[in-house]
Amino acid sequence: MTFATARTARPDLDDGVVRLRRWALDDLACVRAASREGIIPEGTTVPAAYTDEAGRQFIERQWHRTTDGQGWSSAIASVETGEALGCAVLLLRPQDGVAGIGYWLVPAARGLGYASRAVALLTGWALAGDGAALTRVEAWVEPGNVASSRVLESCGYHLEGRLRSFLALPSRRADVLVYSRIHSDPPVRGR
């Protein structure tokens, strides 16, 4: 996987409940809700001080992730309503064929299985021969984020270890747990 390959648009993906689709300017309410959730802006490019202009800039950055060859960013949306509920992103790592997955949901959408569905869809596409054709997708999760660990484990990710003082966040350093799925892992059933 090269950065040039990342410029390939990812198709919309859905499982009948969740759709991963391109961000739209109509998704500002989702960005606004995420900006109020302190942990989301701390570890992402969601603006901590929301304005409509800052929200538009966030959405435009998501569009440019693919055109600039950084990876793919999708709004996690309800198939039923089309409303954006969060974000799922694959960002290419320096190692060929490797990407990091990240995701967040606005508080009102949590606990309903949307994150697991989104991670399963994006990971399946990333590791499929007709998708991004990556060989490894990894996730970095702070040890106290039990909900994210459960999402990853339900999607067949394997815990590989802990990196101490790995993340440099604006106000602190944090350990991370490293999870991964690789191309040769068996598919996850039941989704």
Stockholm file with secondary structure:
# STOCKHOLM 1.0

chainA/1-191         MTFATARTARPDLDDGVVRLRRWALDDLACVRAASREGIIPEGTTVPAAYTDEAGRQFIERQWHRTTDGQGWSSAIASVETGEALGCAVLLLRPQDGVAGIGYWLVPAARGLGYASRAVALLTGWALAGDGAALTRVEAWVEPGNVASSRVLESCGYHLEGRLRSFLALPSRRADVLVYSRIHSDPPVRGR
#=GR chainA/1-191 SS CCHHHHTSCCCCEECSSEEEECCCGGGHHHHHHHHTSTHHHHHSSSCSSCCHHHHHHHHHHHHHHHHTTSEEEEEEEETTTCCEEEEEEEEECSSTTEEEEEEEECGGGTTSSHHHHHHHHHHHHHHSTTTTCCSEEEEEECTTCHHHHHHHHHTTCEEEEEEEEEEEETTEEEEEEEEEEETTSCCCCCC
#=GC SS_cons         CCHHHHTSCCCCEECSSEEEECCCGGGHHHHHHHHTSTHHHHHSSSCSSCCHHHHHHHHHHHHHHHHTTSEEEEEEEETTTCCEEEEEEEEECSSTTEEEEEEEECGGGTTSSHHHHHHHHHHHHHHSTTTTCCSEEEEEECTTCHHHHHHHHHTTCEEEEEEEEEEEETTEEEEEEEEEEETTSCCCCCC
//
